[in-house]
Amino acid sequence: MSTTRISVARAHNVHLSRGGVSVIADVSPDGFPIIRYWGAELGSLSDADLDMVALADQRPAVTNAPNAPIQVSILPEQSRGWMGSQGLLGHHDGAGFSPRFRATEIRLTDMHSLDVDTVDQESGLGILLEMRLSEDGLLGMRATVTNLAPVAYQLEALTLFLPVPIDATEILDFSGRHLRERSPQRTAFTLGSRVREGRRGKPGVDSSFLTAVGTQGFGFRRGEVWALHVAWSGNGRTIVERSSEGVSMIGGGELLHPGEIELLQGDSYASPWVAASWGEGLDAVSARFHSFLRHSERHPSGPRPVVLNTWEAVYFEHSIETLRDLVQRAGEVGIERFVLDDGWFGSRRDDTSGLGDWYVSPDVWPTGLGELISLVHSHGMDFGLWFEPEMINLDSELARAHPEWIMTTGTRFALPARSQQVLDLTHPEAFDYLLERIDALLTEYDIAFIKWDHNRDLVDAGHSPLGRAAVHNQTLALYRLLDQLQERHPGLEIESCSSGGGRVDLEILQHTQRIWASDCIDPLERQDIQRWTGLIVPLEYMGSHVGNPRAETTGRVQSLDFRAATAFFGSFGVEWDITQATETDRAELAAWISAYKAHRQLLHTGTVVRSDHADPAIYVTGVVADDHSEALFSIASLTTSEFAPLGRVTLPGLDEQRNYQVQALQIGGPREERSGFVEASWWSRSITASGRVLARVGVQTPVLRPEEAVLLHVTELGNDNIQEQ
């Protein structure tokens, strides 16, 4: 890498260009960096071109405004006339609340990394801004504020912003609840501020997740989109703002509790990384996140194993006798990883006691877990184990021995949730206890995988004895704990689970290899949950299981075809007591598992595409190989349509110049014999067409009932003539 130090004696327009994206930053000695352009790659630009871009972005002064044009930087400042949201909020005992930063040093590395040191002598603060444009075109920004003054600085907020053009007229973000995570919501991008805050000590099941703004009617394959995500597993905030001066911007950062960050002289606070993705349609935005994660250090290596988790199969009914048949059946259908869920430790016979006592229960497992693990291995599977390390029951030996390790604002405990309190990882002794206990179990037993749960919000999350707010430090301690366990046990994989999908963010995926998208595995609900979670999370990270015929959380009864076809587009697993399944169902499940193994390389390395189908009853989702030689598509019927038959669906993302063969991927026997399925005219043969025709004209769908899905396998034909087979 080549790093260049740039003089700050005059203004510079710095062009970062990579991965199909350009970012132009105006760095002036009299100010904080201003983004003049963020969007499609502009190619090679001369100094005159860059000056023109900066000039075109500068607004003239208007009536009833400061004499000089208002300049809105990445860290907007009131001291420069901006009366909207401020980038930095804080004070020195009431003073220094309105800083004005100036650049002191600029460092540019290989035209895709920019560091700018800034200082405000009057307020006694310095800020380092880091900007990184990944090879995928994903823009990352982080700021580190340092207190240079002898008086303590109370930091209230540090929020980074990016400009978006006036052409962006719609906002897409997310909300949700337990069992219905990442529900999309669209609003008009109007004057004023749209602020989303998460105060749960984690992003939460109602997290804004991804904040996207775009041109009118933008979709997966259409429109121009600018999107932002706060890569942080604690409290967070995102803002979409438009002013009457024509300034439009999106921003994000950590949400801090009062008094949470106090900086003594020389102390620093680093904000979370804010990740921003531009693209022509949501699929392009999504692809940048996926590619970034696939280049991450913690990205899971090798084929994603087929998992069986015991929770909805046996709940707390643990014994070798109970599980022996389940292990055998799991091996027979092709399961590769057997995960023992809650109930194996301490006094944990239900969800009211035992959390924190991470010792194998002699009542349930009198000889330890060795016999079960040996049995699992004998059937060709590796072994995983459930933990909830950040939580504690008051009815536990740990709580009785160390009540001071429980998060509290003073003398009272927080309101209980699921009979749980929160273990304060910022106590070094509590951190060391968890590290020792989990490490000891990983050392004693051959455990390949941890399901890491986190089942309550952080209420009154203070550090005893003074009760100072501690969510920020708790989150950092979590990252350290995850990293140290994996450093001690290379190859260990960890799944982030938090009341289902309550802790899904870009930063937790730098420390884990899998996320549990939702506690709801009803496939109808999961079609939505996985579709939108997949905007950031690649399929190989997203745990997706085949549940019981009657969904535990909704009571719906659904076919194995629909359950398995939905789980297919993820990290495939089973959460079902298959000892109670019929021989026919187990054979069909085995066929689905075999098909998943045959196609998981494509599913977990290819590009996810989604069709903007006008009929809301139909979802079309596909994965296209990086070399465009192959693809898999799912056509899912969610509900009854106003149309019968359903008509054509398009298959996007293929090379428009190549010819392809499209075939039904029949798994578990001919579908029409089992469901009254009515095939399309080409279904039992195949069809060939160019990528252009498939993307713009599409193929006729079979007649599908609600809650039914079919899979299509598309393979390249080279230069063969296009004809019906």
N, C-alpha and C positions, 0 to 999 in steps of 0.2 A: 504494500500500500504506500502511496505517496501523499504526504500531508504538506500542505502549503500554508504558511502564515501570511495573512493578507494585512496590509497596512490599514489602520483605522483613521488615517488622516483625512480621508475623503469617503464619500458614499460609494458602495459597491452593490451591484446587482448580481447575485450569485445564482447560477442555474444548476440545479440538481436534476439529473436525467437518468432514468433507469426503468426497465421493465414496462415500457410503453407509457410512462408518466413523466411529466415535467413539473418542477416546482421552482419558482423564481422568488428569491428572498432579497428584499432591499435592506441592506445593512448600512446604517448611517452612524457616524460617530456621535450624532446627537440624539440617538434613539435606540429603542429595542427593535429587533428585526420585524419587518412587515412582509407578509406574503402578498406578492403582487399577482401571482398566477399559480393555480394548482389544477391540473387536468391532463388532457391528452398530450402526449409527447410532442414537442415543438421542433425537434431536430437540432442541428447545429445552429447556434445563434451568435451573431457578432455582438460586440459591445454596443453598437448603435441599435441593434434589435432589442437588446436587454433594456437599454435606456428608454426605448419607445414603449416597451411593455410597462415599465414603471411610470412613465409619464401618462400613459393612457389610463392608469388606475387612479391617478391623483384627482380628487374632487376639488372643484373650486369652492371658495368661501361663499356662503349664502347669508341672507338676512337673518337677524336674531341669532347669530352664531359668533364664535371667536373670529377675530380678524384673519387669522391664518387658517388654511384648510385643516380639518380634523384628520389626524393620522391614527388609524386603529391597527395596532401591532398584534403579534401572537399573544402578547400579554397586555391587553388594553388598559390604558392609564387615564384616569380622570385629569391628571395634571396636563394632559395634552388636548383637553377639550372634549374627551369622550364621556358622555353621560349615561352610557349603557352599562352592562355588566363589566366589572373590573376583573383583571386577571389576578392581581395580588391583593389580598385583604389581610391586614394585621396592624400591629402598632407596638411602639416602645412606651409602655405606660401611658398610652393615650396620644403620643406624638408619633410622627413619621408615618402617618396613615396614608399619605398620598405621594408615593415616590415618583421619580422621573429618571428612568435608567438610560445610561449611555454606554455604547459599546467600547470596550477597551482592547479586545483581541479577537481576531477571526481566524479560524483554522478550517481549511477545506481539504477533504481527503477523497481522492479519486472521483470527484464530481458527484458523489452521492452521500457524503457525510459532512455535515456542517456543525461546528461548535462555535458559539459566540459567548465570550465573557462580557458581562455588563456590570455596572456599578452605579449606585446613587449615593454620593457622599453625604448628602444632607440627611437621609434616613439611615445611613450606616448599613446598607444592604448590598450584597452582590448576588447576581443570578447567572448561572451557567445554563445556556440553552443548548440542548443537543437535538439535532435533526438527522434522521437516518432514512434513506430511501433504499429499501431492500431490492434485491435482484428481481423480485416479483412485482415491484412498483408499489409496495405498501409503505406508506410514510409513517414513521414513528417519531414522536416528539416527547422530550422530557426536560423539566427544568429543576435545577437545584439552587435553592436560596440559602445564603450564608449570612449570619448576623456578624457584622464587622464592628458593631458598637458595644460599649461596655454595659449598656442596659439591655436586659432580656427582651427578646422580641416574641410577642404572642401572635403566632400564625393562625389565621382564621380560614383562609382558602388560597389555593394556587391553581388556577384554571387556565388552560391553554386553548386558544381559539384558531380556527382556520376560516378564511373567507370563502363564500360560495356566491355564484352570480345571481343576479336578479331573475334569471331564467328558472331557477329552482322554485317551484310553486307548491310542492307537496312535501309533507313530512311523513315518513314511515318510522315508527318505533314499536316497542313491544310492552306488553304487560302480562298478566297471568295470575295464577294461583296454584296452590298445591294440586297436582294431578292435571293441570292445564297450563303448563309453562309456555312461555314465548308465543303469546297470542298477538297477532299483528293488529295495529291500529293506524289508520291514516287520517291526517288532518291537513287543512290548508296551511301554507306557510304565509302567515299574515304578519302585520306589524305587532311588535311586542316580543315577549320572551316565553318560550315553552321550557320549563325547568322540570327535570325528572331527578328525584333524589332517592337513594337507597340507604336506609338507616338500620339494616338488619344485621350488621356485622359480617355480611357476605352480600354478593349481588342480589340474591333473593329470587324467589319464584316469580315475582312481579317485576323483575329487572327490566330496564329499558333495553338492555342487551346491545343492540346496534341502533344507532340513530342515523337515518338516511334521509337526505333531501334530494329531490330530483325534478326533472322537467315534467310537465303535465302528463299524467297517465303512465309514468315509468313502470316497468315491470321487470321480469327476469331477463328478457331478451330485447327490451326496447327502452329508449330514453337514456338520458345522461344522469348519473347518480354520484353524489358525494356522501360518503358515510364515515362515521366515527365511532370508535369503541374505546372505553377506558379499561386498560389491561390491569385489573386490580381485583383482588378477592375479598376486599373489605367494603366499607361504605363508599359510595360514589355518587357523582353528580354529572349530568349532561345538560347542556343548554343549546337551544336553537333560538336565534335572536335576529330580528329585522327592525331597523330604525327608520325614521322618516327621512334621514339623510341618505337612504339607499344602501346602508351597510347591512349585509346579510352574513351571518357567521354561525358556525357550530363549534361547540367547545366541550371540554370535559376535564375532570380531575377527581381527586379524592374528596369526600365529604368528611370534614373534621368536626368532632365534638368540641364544645368550648373547653379551652385550656389543654387540649390534647397535645399540641405541639408548642413547646416553649423552647426557644433557641437562646442559649447563653452565648456570650461572645465566642466566636469561632465555630459554633455549632451549625450544622447544615441539615436541611430537609430536602429529600429528593422526591419529586412527584412521581406517581405511576406513569408508565409510558402510555401515551395516547396514540392509538393506531388509527390511521385514516386511509380509506381506500376509495379511489375514483374508478369509474368504469362506465362503459356503454351497456347499461342494464345491470340488474342485481347479480346475475351470474358472473359477470366480469369482476364486480366488487368482491363477490364470494371467492372467486378463484385466487385472488391475491392473498386473502387470509389463508386459504388452504395451502398454497405453495409456500408461504412463510412458515407455517407450522410444520410442513414436511421437511423443511431445512433446519428445524430446531434440534438442539442437542438431545432433548428428551423424547423425540419422536419415536414411537414404538417400532422396533425392528422386527423383521420376519413376519410371516403370515399371522393374522389375528386369530388366536385359537377360539374354537367354539366352546362357549361357557355354559355350564349348568349351575345356577345359583339356587340354593335350597330354600330361600325365604318363603315364597308362595307354595312351595311343595310341602314343607313340614313345620314352618314357623319355629316355635320354641321346643318342638318335640325332638330332642336330640338323644340319640343312643346309637350304638353300633348296630343294634338289631333293627332299628327304624331305618337306618341309612344303607344297610347292606344291599338290599334289593335295588334301591335307587342308584347306587354306584354301578351295580351290574348292568342295569338297563341303560344307564348313561353311556357306558362303554360300548354297549351293543349298537346304539344308534349313531355313534361317531363323535360323542362329546370329547373334548381335548383338555378341558379345565373344569375341575369340580370345586365349587366355592361353598364353604360352610359359613352360613350367615349367623346372625345374632343368636346368643343363647349358650355359648360354649364355655363361659368363664364365670368365676366367682359365684354369686348367689343369683345369677341372671336366669330366672325361670319365667319371667315376664318383663315388661318394660318399666317396672317401678324400682328396680334395685340392681346393684352390682356394677354399674358403669364406673370405671376407674380401677376396678380390681382385675388387672390384666394377668390373671393366673388361670390356667386350665382348671375347670371345676372338677374336684375329685368325686362329687356326687354324680355328675353326668358322664364324665370320662375318667373312671377310677385308675386306669393305667395310662392316662394321657391321650394325646391325639395320634400317637405313633401308629396304632393299629388301623385307624381309619385312613391315614395317609398312605400306609403300605397297601391297603386294599385299593385305594384310588390309583396308585401307581401300577398295581398289578393289572388294572384294566386300561392301561395306556394313557392315563390322564395325569396332568400335574394338579397341584393343590393350591387353593386360595382360601383366605380367612378374612372374616369381617371384623373391623374395629370401629370404634367411635371415640378416638383418643381425646378430642377437645371437650368432651362432655363428661359429667359426673352426676351420679345419683346421690342424694343426701343419705339414702340407705345404702351405704357402701363402707367398706373398711377404710378406703382412702379418705372419704369425707370425714369420717370420725377421727382419723389420725391427723388430718391436715385441713381443717376448715379454712385456714388462711390462704389456701391455694385456690379458693373459689372466687370468681370475679364478683365484685360488689362495690357499691358506691360508699360504703361505710360499714354500718353495723347490721343492716338488713340484707337478706338475700333477695335477689330478683324474683319476680313472679315466676313460679315454676311453669315449665312447658314440657309435656310428655314426662313429667316427674324428673326433669333434668335441670341442672345448673351448668355453668360453663367453667371449665378448668382454666386457670390463668397461666398460659404458657410463658408470660413475661416474668413469672417467678422462676429463677434459674433452677431451683430444686424441683419444681413441678416439671419443667422441661426435661431435666435430666432423668427424672423418674420415668416419664413416658419413653424417652429414648432408650433407657436401659431395659424396660419391660418388653417393648416391641422387638428390640434388637435381640434380647435373650430368646424370645420365641422363634424368631427367624433363624437364630443360630442353632437352637435345639432341633427344630423341625425343618423339613424341606418344603418351604412355602414360597411359591413362585409369584403370588399375587395377593395384594391387599385391597379389599373393598373398604374405602375410608369414608365413613359416614359423618354427618354433621346435622343433627335433626332439630335444632331449635335456633331461633333468632337470638342475637346477643342483646339482651335488655339489661340496663344498668351495668354495662361492661366496664367496670372500673378495676384498677389495680389496688389491692389492699396493701397497707392499712389506711391510706389516705383517700382511696376511692377515686383517684385521678383517671379520666377516660383513657382507655387502653386498646381500642379496636385496632388502631394503626400498628402498634407494636405486637399485638396478638397475631395479626396477619403476617407480619415479617417473621415472627417466631414459627408459625406454621410452615412457611417456605423453608426455613432452616431445618426443621424437623424432617420434612419430606426429603430434602436433599441429603441430609446426613444418613438417613436410613438407606437410601439408594447408593450412596458412596460406600457404605459398609457392606452392602449386599448387591453387588453388580448383577444386573439382569432382573432384579425385582421390579415388578410392574405394580402401579398403584392406580386405582380408580377413584376419581372425585365424585362422591355422592353426597347430596345435602338436601334431605327431605325430597329426594329425587333430583331435580335439576336446579337447585337453588344456588349452586356455586359453579357456574359455567362461564369462564372468561379466559381471555388470551393468556393471562399470567399463570393461572392454575395449570394450564396446559403446558407451561414451561417446566413443571415440576411433577407431572403425572402423565400416564399413558392412555387413560380412558376416562370418559365421563358417563354418568348415569343420567340420561336426559330427562327422565320422569319416573316417579313411582307408578304411574299409570301405564300399563302395557296393553290396554285395549287398543287393537290395531287401528281402529277408526280415529281415536284421539291421537295416536302416535303418528298417523299420516301427517297431521298438522304440526305436531311438536317436532318431529324430525325434519320436516321440510324447512322450518324456520330456524331451528337450531343449526342446521347445516349451512346457513349463511356464513357462519364463522368456522364451525367445527367440521373437519373432514370425516368421512364415513368411518374410517378405521378407528377413530377415537370414540365414536358414539355407540355406547352399549344399547343393543336393541334385541329384545328377547321375545320368544314365542311363549305366551302365557297359557293359562288354563282355558279350556273351551268356553267357559263362562268367566268373563273378565272379573277379577276380584274387586276392582274399583268402580265399575259401572254396571255390572250385572248383565251386560250384553253377551249373547251367545254368538260366536263367530266361527266360521270354517277354519280348518287348519291351513288351507290354501291362503286365505287372507292374512292370517296371523303370521305365517312363514314368509309370504311375499313382502310384507311390511318389514319384518325383521331382517330380511335379506339385504336391505340397503342400510347397513350399519356394521357394527361389530357384533356378529350374530351370537345369540345365546338362547337358552331355554330356562324358564322359571315356571315349572309345571311338574306335578307329581306324575311322572310318566309310568310309574308302577301301576297306576290306575287307568292308564290309557289302553285302548284295545290294541291287539296285534296289528290290525290294519293301520291305525293311527301311528303306531311306532314305526312301522315300515315306511309310511309316507314321510314322517319326520326324518327318518334316516336318509330318504331320497333328497329331501331339501338340504340337509346338512352336507351330503355328498356334492350337490350342485353348488352350494355356497363355497365349499373348498375348491371346486374347479374354477370358480369365477372370482374369488376374493382378491387375487392379484390385480385384476382389472378394477374391481370395485374400490380398492384401497390405494390405487396409484393414479387413476384416471381423473378426468375433469367432470365435475357434476354439472348437469344441465337440466333446466326445467322449462317446460313449454308454457307460454302465456295463453292457455286454453280459455276460450271465452265462456265455456260452460262451467260454472263453479262445482258441478257434480263430479267433475273429472280432474284428477291430477296426473300429469305426465312428468316423470322423473327419469333421468338417464345418467349414465356414466360413460364417457367416451375416452378411449385409450389415448395416451399422449401422442402416439404416432398416427392416430385417427384410423387405425386398421380394424377396430372392433368397438362395439358398444353394447350395453345392456340398457333396456328401457322397461319401466313399470308403467302400466296404465291402470290406475286405481279408480274404481267407481265408489264414491263416498256416500251418495244418497240417490234418490230418484231424480231423474232429469226431466226437464220439460220436453225433451226430445226423445223420440224412439224411432229408429235406432239412434245411437249416439253420434254417428257421423265420423268424420276424419279427425285424426290428431296428428300434429307435426312432430317430427323427431329431429330436434336441433343439435348443432354442435359438430356434425360430421364434415368431412372435407367435401365442399360442394363440387369439386372437379372429379371425384372418384365415384365408382359404382359399388353398390353394396347389395348384399342379399339379406333380407329380413325374414326371420323365422320365429315362430312361436317357441318359447322355451317351455316345453311340457315336462312338468316334474310330478312324479307320483301317479302317472297313468293319465289316460285321456280325460280331460276335464268334462267333456260333454256327457260322459257316462255317470257323472256324480252330481251335477248341479243343474241340469236342464240348460246348459250352456248352448248358445246359438253362435256358431262361428261366422266370421267374415268369409267372403268367397275365396280368398287366397290362403286362409288359415292353415289348412291341412297340407298345403304344398309349401310355398314361400313366394316371395315377390322380390324383384330386383329393381333398383332405381338409383339415380345419382343422389349424392348428398344434397344437392340443390333441391331436387324434387321432394326428397323426404323432409327437408326443413321448411319448404314453402307450400307444398301440396299435402304431404303426409300420407297416411294409410288409413283405411277404413277399420274401425274398431269392431270387435265382436259385440254381441248383445250381452251386457253385463248387468247383473243384479246389483243393488246397493250392497256395499261392504264386500266387494269382490275385486280381485286384481289379477292381471295377467302380465307375464314378462315376455319381452321380445329380445332376441339375440340378433345383432347386426354385425355382419362380417364383410370385409372388403373383397370385391371380385376382381380387382385390377382393371384391365382394359376389356373385359368381357362385354358383349352387347347387352343392353338393358332390355330384358324381356321377362314375361311371366314364366315361372318354372312349372 
